[in-house]
Amino acid sequence: MSQHKQQFGKEGKEIATAHLISKGYRILARNYRSRRSEIDIIASIEDWIVIVEVKTRETDKYGNPEESVGTGKINMLAQGAEDFLLDKDLHNNIRYDVISIIKNQYKTDVHHLVDAFWPGLY
């Protein structure tokens, strides 16, 4: 992956983190890595643990960023979430959100899809 793409992705995660905090979420982990997965952001709100996948693009020319979250990624996020819950001995409700960001020189649009998918149903 090019350095530009890595930096662009990092900027997207910063925007997503700020968005979540502004909505009252508490950030529990960023770039959480387990032996099976990497999760962009793990947050909490009320009694929910929220697993957040961040997708950042410069344009929606080839579709919305959230459309690139496929079955393989969903399964990896579920495995990583299981690892996190076991590591921290948590028994909260869990949900999976996607934050889709279009960022270019003209605009920065943030779209937060709450409860975007349910692993195991695909």
Summary of the structure (lengths in Angstrom):
residues: 122
radius of gyration: 14.1
end to end distance: 28.2
largest distance: 44.0
contacts: 352
relative contact order: 0.20
helix: 34%
strand: 39%
